Amino acid sequence: MNIFEMAQIPFNQAVEAMKLDQGVRDIIANPERTLEVSIPVNMDDGSVKVFTGYRSQHSTILGPAKGGVRYHQNVSMDEVKTLAFWMTCKCAVAGLPYGGGKGGIIVDPSKLSLREKEALTRGFIDKIAPIIGEKKDIPAPDMNTNAQVMGWMMDEYSKLTGQFEPGFITGKAIIVGGSLGRTAATGRGVVVAALEALKLKGIAPAEATAAVQGFGNVGSWTAKLFCDEGVKVVALSDINGAIYNADGFDCYKVDEYVQKTGSVVGYPGSKEISNAELLSLPVTVLAPCAMELQITAENADKVQAQIISEGANGPTTPEADEILAKKGVLVVPDILANGGGVTVSYFEWVQNLYRYFWTEEDVIERQNALMRSAFKEVVAAAEKYGVHMRVAAYIVALSRLIEAMKIRGIIH
Ligand code: NAD
């Protein structure tokens, strides 16, 4: 099963639980608009190469489309459409005034020089300019794109419109309108989700232990913020392997070690374990923050955690969901638990629109409030419909979309 098939299953379960008409289902199952563009780039060797890019706007029912742009050789129109659908659901669950979008260019960026990458980025913006803008569709970073790429995109779009356009894109450097608190935001959301789940189970953070899979942006911040909350982080991992310490890690020190060595493996005082062992440790919280398809029908039965807070997109397969639900594991799904990143992107956009910037404390406080409220709504939907939290998160998203479609007269 790939992540595209995976996305359909909880969506269909939510559609059934809500007894939605086929017509409503069809509106939500199809993107409003998908643009394919050809981008010619003058390469450093004197040749001209034409790249293919896409921008899909799945929904603008609740607000402008919102979602990242990825540069990868495996990008396809189907992938971009599915990821745009996911963004619609993620923004709707978080209660943000956004629809969902996604973009991508079929390219291996490691094969481009910096100049070629900038030319490709500017060419992409030139081609998608008619459908983007701060009130239409707001791109952001995704796989292999970063604050530098966002800076080029903002510059190109500002040239095209003849005005300073920070609000058309998020994930920017602070100096050109980025938000404080964005780097840690996704990890912070994973931790907020886990803390709410602990509360639901009546477990104090100081009594809880955690295992975090992945130590990149999401995983390292999840681990560090767990430490700040007094949760004992006993296991960490990355692509090279996993480490364990029953007494808990100082995750800030582990981060310093990773900055120096490039991996968590070999951290002083740790015992080496496998990534598979990390997933089945008897911890209170497991936070998969690496990549998709990690907890599957093959290993779900071995999971001993009481709570899973999903930092990665799609780390648990639908078969695993059923096994975990039967075991009583509380899974806080990706579209809720990792929505912290897009939530702070929303704050960046708001700050850009009124040209006034908040302190990091403001950002954190507002993020925590939005995420706690989203968590409560999903729990309420799970109870009302008798479904697990992933399906409940889709129900919350679909309910918002349907209410807005009715008010706007798209459906009666
Ligand atoms: P990243 O590239 O910074 O980090 C990924 C980490 O996972 C690295 O430490 C890598 O070594 C590790 N890893 C890769 N394969 C692994 C494996 N098989 N076992 C254990 N560790 C492995 O990426 P990121 O930005 O932290 O994103 C991680 C996940 O979170 C992705 O699924 C991404 O789509 C999702 N996500 C990220 C954000 C964000 O704001 N960065 C927002 C929402 C969702």
Boltz pocket constraint, residues with backbone or C-beta under 6 A from the ligand:
constraints:
  - pocket:
      binder: B
      contacts: [[A, 182], [A, 186], [A, 213], [A, 214], [A, 215], [A, 216], [A, 217], [A, 218], [A, 219], [A, 237], [A, 238], [A, 239], [A, 240], [A, 241], [A, 275], [A, 289], [A, 290], [A, 291], [A, 292], [A, 311], [A, 312], [A, 313], [A, 338], [A, 339], [A, 341]]
      max_distance: 6.0
